């Protein structure tokens, strides 16, 4: 067993945008929260990426780099695009 502070798949990203995982050790989070900037309080893992040398970060890497694919749905326009084109996207 390997103890890590953060498990992610975006440091560096190799999976499509919209398929991100970030699992943070709650004790590490609590002990560092007072050091966060306002921006880091909104995007809580940013502090750990900004200070990656201080933490044990394990990155899950895809077998093939698919970071150029965007599967994130944040707008109605993105939903319509993916709904109409999902079968055309090569995820293999």
PyMOL commands that set and color helices and strands:
alter all, ss='L'
color gray80, all
select helices_A, chain A and resi 26-35+38-42+46-50+52-54+76-88
alter helices_A, ss='H'
color red, helices_A
select strands_A, chain A and resi 6-8+22-24+57-59
alter strands_A, ss='S'
color yellow, strands_A
deselect
rebuild
show_as cartoon
